[in-house]
Amino acid sequence: MTVLIDSSAWLNYFLGEEKGKRVRNYLNSQEEIILSPINLIEIYAKYLKSWPNEAEEKKNYLLTRCNIIEVSKEIAIEAAKTKVAKKLALADSLIYATAKLNKVKLITADNDFRGLENVEIL
């Protein structure tokens, strides 16, 4: 089963937090992991700011392990609809639209996604 792992879940995994242990199960599988460019920006920026010595390693891991799904016009349109209907932040709307249009489960530790279809909150 292909999944999109959200930035919050990746950070839990990278920082060795309890919720991150569930992410490891997805990473240890042979299943495809997709990522929105928004996730890449969020994670890489966080590491550049907080742990700059690890930033390149984490970025390279994400680029190697994940299939980056570019923001298409269809994703942009779906994100706009989601932003208005669900009152999500722009970044979260783009991430959710990416998962929805690719018909994959979104794995997250972010409660802003609670109640949305096909979302697993860690």
N, CA, C and O of each residue as an XYZ file, in Angstrom:
488
protein
N       0.845     -1.174      0.000
C       0.000      0.000      0.000
C       0.897      1.247      0.000
O       1.717      1.427      0.900
N       0.740      2.072     -0.979
C       1.468      3.329     -1.051
C       0.895      4.299     -0.024
O      -0.318      4.353      0.176
N       1.768      5.064      0.624
C       1.335      6.064      1.599
C       2.086      7.372      1.373
O       3.168      7.389      0.786
N       1.498      8.460      1.845
C       2.177      9.748      1.918
C       2.442      9.992      3.399
O       1.510     10.071      4.200
N       3.715     10.111      3.754
C       4.082     10.381      5.142
C       4.286     11.885      5.281
O       5.128     12.478      4.607
N       3.502     12.488      6.166
C       3.517     13.930      6.383
C       4.764     14.350      7.168
O       5.413     13.529      7.817
N       5.079     15.625      7.095
C       6.260     16.186      7.763
C       6.291     15.872      9.255
O       7.337     15.507      9.793
N       5.155     16.012      9.919
C       5.107     15.764     11.367
C       5.485     14.323     11.693
O       6.177     14.071     12.679
N       5.043     13.394     10.884
C       5.368     11.987     11.105
C       6.852     11.729     10.833
O       7.504     10.993     11.574
N       7.382     12.337      9.768
C       8.824     12.204      9.479
C       9.652     12.734     10.642
O      10.619     12.094     11.055
N       9.285     13.896     11.173
C      10.058     14.466     12.274
C       9.994     13.577     13.508
O      10.995     13.419     14.206
N       8.834     12.995     13.786
C       8.735     12.032     14.892
C       9.677     10.856     14.666
O      10.324     10.386     15.602
N       9.754     10.388     13.445
C      10.634      9.270     13.108
C      12.105      9.672     13.253
O      12.874      8.997     13.937
N      12.486     10.768     12.608
C      13.881     11.197     12.637
C      14.370     11.518     14.050
O      15.539     11.294     14.365
N      13.494     12.034     14.894
C      13.880     12.411     16.252
C      13.756     11.256     17.249
O      14.025     11.423     18.439
N      13.347     10.082     16.753
C      13.282      8.896     17.607
C      12.153      8.922     18.618
O      12.225      8.256     19.651
N      11.110      9.686     18.328
C       9.979      9.771     19.252
C       9.085      8.535     19.119
O       9.136      7.809     18.126
N       8.271      8.323     20.143
C       7.419      7.124     20.191
C       6.536      6.988     18.954
O       6.427      5.898     18.392
N       5.905      8.079     18.523
C       5.038      8.021     17.350
C       5.824      7.649     16.094
O       5.271      7.075     15.156
N       7.094      7.972     16.080
C       7.937      7.661     14.926
C       8.160      6.178     14.714
O       8.502      5.751     13.611
N       7.970      5.388     15.760
C       8.143      3.939     15.624
C       7.137      3.352     14.637
O       7.434      2.378     13.946
N       5.962      3.940     14.574
C       4.951      3.455     13.620
C       5.343      3.800     12.189
O       5.005      3.068     11.259
N       6.047      4.900     12.008
C       6.532      5.277     10.676
C       7.537      4.242     10.184
O       7.565      3.909      8.999
N       8.359      3.737     11.096
C       9.380      2.745     10.737
C       8.757      1.533     10.034
O       9.355      0.976      9.114
N       7.570      1.129     10.460
C       6.911     -0.015      9.823
C       6.672      0.236      8.344
O       6.860     -0.662      7.522
N       6.259      1.448      8.000
C       6.053      1.791      6.589
C       7.381      1.834      5.848
O       7.477      1.387      4.705
N       8.403      2.371      6.501
C       9.707      2.487      5.850
C      10.365      1.132      5.641
O      11.090      0.937      4.666
N      10.119      0.203      6.543
C      10.712     -1.130      6.421
C      10.004     -1.994      5.392
O      10.536     -3.019      4.966
N       8.824     -1.592      4.995
C       8.100     -2.339      3.970
C       8.687     -1.989      2.606
O       9.472     -1.048      2.483
N       8.318     -2.722      1.625
C       8.776     -2.440      0.267
C       7.797     -1.541     -0.477
O       7.929     -1.327     -1.682
N       6.823     -1.024      0.243
C       5.807     -0.188     -0.373
C       6.377      1.178     -0.746
O       7.348      1.655     -0.157
N       5.745      1.786     -1.736
C       6.151      3.107     -2.171
C       5.730      4.162     -1.141
O       4.632      4.101     -0.588
N       6.607      5.112     -0.897
C       6.308      6.253     -0.045
C       6.339      7.479     -0.953
O       7.325      7.718     -1.650
N       5.254      8.254     -0.942
C       5.259      9.473     -1.734
C       5.372     10.676     -0.795
O       5.103     10.587      0.403
N       5.774     11.788     -1.378
C       6.014     12.998     -0.612
C       5.619     14.191     -1.458
O       5.892     14.228     -2.658
N       4.988     15.150     -0.845
C       4.704     16.418     -1.509
C       5.961     17.282     -1.410
O       6.698     17.174     -0.430
N       6.219     18.129     -2.395
C       7.341     19.061     -2.258
C       7.200     19.937     -1.000
O       8.196     20.400     -0.444
N       5.968     20.152     -0.567
C       5.719     20.928      0.657
C       6.352     20.224      1.852
O       6.959     20.870      2.706
N       6.211     18.891      1.913
C       6.834     18.133      2.995
C       8.352     18.275      2.953
O       8.994     18.468      3.986
N       8.909     18.182      1.776
C      10.362     18.319      1.621
C      10.817     19.691      2.133
O      11.807     19.789      2.858
N      10.100     20.733      1.758
C      10.426     22.094      2.216
C      10.357     22.169      3.744
O      11.280     22.668      4.388
N       9.265     21.672      4.316
C       9.074     21.772      5.765
C      10.171     21.038      6.539
O      10.730     21.572      7.497
N      10.470     19.818      6.115
C      11.457     19.005      6.836
C      12.864     19.565      6.654
O      13.603     19.718      7.626
N      13.234     19.870      5.421
C      14.567     20.382      5.142
C      14.789     21.724      5.849
O      15.854     21.945      6.427
N      13.804     22.614      5.810
C      13.924     23.913      6.484
C      14.076     23.738      7.992
O      14.872     24.435      8.622
N      13.318     22.815      8.569
C      13.417     22.559     10.008
C      14.825     22.106     10.376
O      15.391     22.555     11.373
N      15.382     21.213      9.564
C      16.740     20.744      9.833
C      17.777     21.825      9.579
O      18.738     21.935     10.340
N      17.614     22.623      8.538
C      18.549     23.725      8.285
C      18.583     24.693      9.465
O      19.640     25.215      9.820
N      17.420     24.927     10.068
C      17.321     25.863     11.186
C      17.791     25.249     12.507
O      18.560     25.872     13.240
N      17.338     24.047     12.810
C      17.552     23.466     14.134
C      18.744     22.519     14.229
O      19.422     22.471     15.256
N      18.997     21.775     13.171
C      20.080     20.788     13.178
C      20.826     20.834     11.841
O      20.794     19.861     11.087
N      21.488     21.935     11.542
C      22.085     22.119     10.213
C      23.087     21.038      9.812
O      23.253     20.760      8.625
N      23.749     20.434     10.782
C      24.725     19.387     10.446
C      24.068     18.123      9.900
O      24.729     17.304      9.262
N      22.777     17.962     10.148
C      22.052     16.780      9.684
C      21.154     17.069      8.483
O      20.546     16.151      7.933
N      21.067     18.312      8.078
C      20.101     18.716      7.050
C      20.309     17.993      5.724
O      19.347     17.489      5.145
N      21.522     17.933      5.241
C      21.774     17.298      3.942
C      21.491     15.806      3.984
O      20.944     15.246      3.034
N      21.861     15.162      5.082
C      21.609     13.719      5.230
C      20.107     13.428      5.182
O      19.675     12.507      4.489
N      19.320     14.202      5.911
C      17.865     13.977      5.937
C      17.252     14.272      4.573
O      16.412     13.512      4.090
N      17.669     15.372      3.952
C      17.154     15.717      2.619
C      17.467     14.605      1.627
O      16.596     14.187      0.864
N      18.696     14.129      1.635
C      19.093     13.073      0.696
C      18.339     11.772      0.948
O      17.994     11.062      0.003
N      18.083     11.457      2.213
C      17.310     10.261      2.532
C      15.903     10.372      1.952
O      15.406      9.434      1.329
N      15.268     11.516      2.159
C      13.918     11.715      1.627
C      13.901     11.608      0.112
O      13.008     10.983     -0.459
N      14.880     12.213     -0.539
C      14.934     12.179     -2.005
C      15.196     10.775     -2.535
O      14.753     10.431     -3.631
N      15.911      9.967     -1.764
C      16.215      8.598     -2.176
C      15.058      7.654     -1.889
O      14.736      6.799     -2.714
N      14.430      7.800     -0.725
C      13.405      6.849     -0.277
C      12.013      7.150     -0.831
O      11.185      6.247     -0.953
N      11.755      8.401     -1.163
C      10.394      8.809     -1.526
C      10.272      9.200     -2.989
O      11.236      9.628     -3.624
N       9.083      9.043     -3.494
C       8.733      9.540     -4.818
C       8.064     10.896     -4.617
O       6.981     10.975     -4.037
N       8.703     11.962     -5.094
C       8.165     13.313     -4.940
C       7.085     13.534     -6.001
O       7.333     13.381     -7.197
N       5.900     13.891     -5.550
C       4.784     14.158     -6.453
C       4.667     15.675     -6.625
O       4.310     16.390     -5.689
N       4.966     16.144     -7.809
C       4.925     17.584     -8.067
C       3.503     18.127     -7.923
O       2.526     17.392     -8.072
N       3.405     19.409     -7.635
C       2.100     20.054     -7.501
C       1.571     20.355     -8.906
O       2.081     21.231     -9.604
N       0.556     19.622     -9.294
C      -0.072     19.793    -10.611
C      -1.224     20.785    -10.489
O      -1.586     21.200     -9.388
N      -1.784     21.153    -11.611
C      -2.949     22.041    -11.560
C      -4.121     21.339    -10.890
O      -4.919     21.991    -10.216
N      -4.244     20.017    -11.059
C      -5.322     19.269    -10.411
C      -5.155     19.284     -8.889
O      -6.124     19.467     -8.151
N      -3.909     19.090     -8.428
C      -3.646     19.141     -6.985
C      -3.917     20.538     -6.452
O      -4.488     20.686     -5.372
N      -3.515     21.569     -7.195
C      -3.746     22.952     -6.765
C      -5.240     23.239     -6.629
O      -5.667     23.868     -5.660
N      -6.029     22.783     -7.590
C      -7.478     23.011     -7.559
C      -8.120     22.267     -6.389
O      -8.959     22.820     -5.678
N      -7.721     21.011     -6.196
C      -8.252     20.231     -5.073
C      -7.833     20.851     -3.745
O      -8.619     20.868     -2.798
N      -6.618     21.354     -3.665
C      -6.129     21.997     -2.441
C      -6.949     23.239     -2.120
O      -7.268     23.489     -0.957
N      -7.291     24.014     -3.134
C      -8.110     25.213     -2.907
C      -9.475     24.821     -2.351
O      -9.965     25.443     -1.409
N     -10.094     23.789     -2.932
C     -11.392     23.327     -2.450
C     -11.294     22.838     -1.006
O     -12.160     23.135     -0.183
N     -10.231     22.086     -0.706
C     -10.034     21.552      0.642
C      -9.772     22.677      1.633
O     -10.292     22.659      2.748
N      -8.973     23.647      1.230
C      -8.662     24.784      2.101
C      -9.934     25.498      2.545
O     -10.082     25.846      3.717
N     -10.844     25.713      1.608
C     -12.093     26.404      1.921
C     -13.041     25.503      2.715
O     -13.595     25.921      3.731
N     -13.222     24.272      2.248
C     -14.206     23.374      2.872
C     -13.784     22.911      4.266
O     -14.616     22.812      5.168
N     -12.501     22.629      4.440
C     -12.023     22.058      5.705
C     -11.253     23.058      6.559
O     -10.835     22.741      7.672
N     -11.067     24.269      6.033
C     -10.362     25.335      6.752
C      -8.950     24.915      7.157
O      -8.498     25.198      8.266
N      -8.265     24.234      6.238
C      -6.872     23.842      6.470
C      -5.936     24.956      6.021
O      -6.298     25.783      5.185
N      -4.748     24.971      6.576
C      -3.705     25.877      6.115
C      -3.329     25.491      4.682
O      -3.563     24.361      4.254
N      -2.756     26.423      3.961
C      -2.395     26.178      2.560
C      -1.496     24.954      2.414
O      -1.767     24.093      1.577
N      -0.437     24.861      3.206
C       0.484     23.727      3.099
C      -0.251     22.408      3.363
O      -0.079     21.443      2.619
N      -1.061     22.367      4.410
C      -1.799     21.142      4.725
C      -2.791     20.790      3.623
O      -2.995     19.615      3.319
N      -3.401     21.797      3.029
C      -4.334     21.556      1.919
C      -3.625     20.920      0.734
O      -4.157     20.000      0.113
N      -2.436     21.399      0.417
C      -1.662     20.822     -0.692
C      -1.241     19.384     -0.396
O      -1.289     18.523     -1.273
N      -0.834     19.136      0.831
C      -0.415     17.783      1.216
C      -1.610     16.835      1.167
O      -1.508     15.736      0.622
N      -2.733     17.251      1.728
C      -3.915     16.394      1.715
C      -4.404     16.142      0.286
O      -4.767     15.015     -0.053
N      -4.415     17.172     -0.544
C      -4.844     17.004     -1.942
C      -3.920     16.051     -2.693
O      -4.375     15.279     -3.537
N      -2.634     16.104     -2.391
C      -1.672     15.186     -3.028
C      -2.013     13.747     -2.669
O      -2.036     12.878     -3.540
N      -2.277     13.490     -1.392
C      -2.639     12.136     -0.964
C      -3.971     11.713     -1.579
O      -4.100     10.601     -2.092
N      -4.946     12.594     -1.525
C      -6.289     12.266     -2.016
C      -6.289     11.935     -3.507
O      -6.861     10.925     -3.916
N      -5.657     12.773     -4.315
C      -5.685     12.552     -5.762
C      -4.808     11.375     -6.192
O      -4.994     10.827     -7.278
N      -3.858     10.989     -5.347
C      -3.042      9.811     -5.634
C      -3.610      8.557     -4.982
O      -3.034      7.473     -5.071
N      -4.769      8.734     -4.316
C      -5.507      7.622     -3.698
C      -4.637      6.822     -2.724
O      -4.596      5.593     -2.762
N      -3.937      7.567     -1.842
C      -3.090      6.931     -0.833
C      -3.459      7.444      0.548
O      -4.045      8.517      0.688
N      -3.113      6.674      1.560
C      -3.352      7.062      2.942
C      -2.312      8.098      3.347
O      -1.137      7.980      2.998
N      -2.750      9.115      4.088
C      -1.867     10.133      4.645
C      -1.546      9.749      6.083
O      -2.446      9.589      6.908
N      -0.257      9.603      6.378
C       0.211      9.265      7.716
C       0.742     10.547      8.343
O       1.638     11.180      7.784
N       0.203     10.943      9.500
C       0.569     12.223     10.092
C       0.489     12.177     11.613
O      -0.176     11.317     12.191
N       1.171     13.111     12.240
C       1.029     13.329     13.682
C       0.328     14.661     13.931
O       0.247     15.119     15.071
N      -0.172     15.276     12.881
C      -0.783     16.603     12.923
C      -2.301     16.477     13.085
O      -2.987     15.965     12.200
N      -2.809     16.942     14.208
C      -4.243     16.839     14.482
C      -5.105     17.714     13.585
O      -6.326     17.562     13.581
N      -4.506     18.623     12.827
C      -5.292     19.433     11.891
C      -5.962     18.568     10.825
O      -6.942     18.993     10.213
N      -5.445     17.361     10.599
C      -6.008     16.452      9.602
C      -7.081     15.535     10.185
O      -7.692     14.752      9.458
N      -7.312     15.630     11.493
C      -8.279     14.739     12.159
C      -9.654     14.869     11.516
O     -10.137     15.969     11.244
N     -10.268     13.714     11.283
C     -11.608     13.678     10.712
C     -11.649     13.641      9.196
O     -12.718     13.486      8.606
N     -10.497     13.781      8.562
C     -10.469     13.711      7.098
C     -10.344     12.268      6.635
O      -9.744     11.432      7.310
N     -10.912     11.996      5.491
C     -10.939     10.650      4.933
C      -9.533     10.166      4.574
O      -8.718     10.917      4.039
N      -9.268      8.888      4.882
C      -8.043      8.182      4.524
C      -6.798      8.812      5.160
O      -5.751      8.924      4.523
N      -6.931      9.217      6.419
C      -5.829      9.811      7.181
C      -5.611      8.949      8.426
O      -6.563      8.591      9.119
N      -4.352      8.624      8.700
C      -3.984      7.925      9.934
C      -3.213      8.894     10.808
O      -2.128      9.345     10.440
N      -3.776      9.215     11.972
C      -3.111     10.083     12.946
C      -2.293      9.199     13.878
O      -2.830      8.288     14.510
N      -1.008      9.468     13.962
C      -0.130      8.681     14.853
C      -0.424      8.993     16.314
O       0.212      8.430     17.206
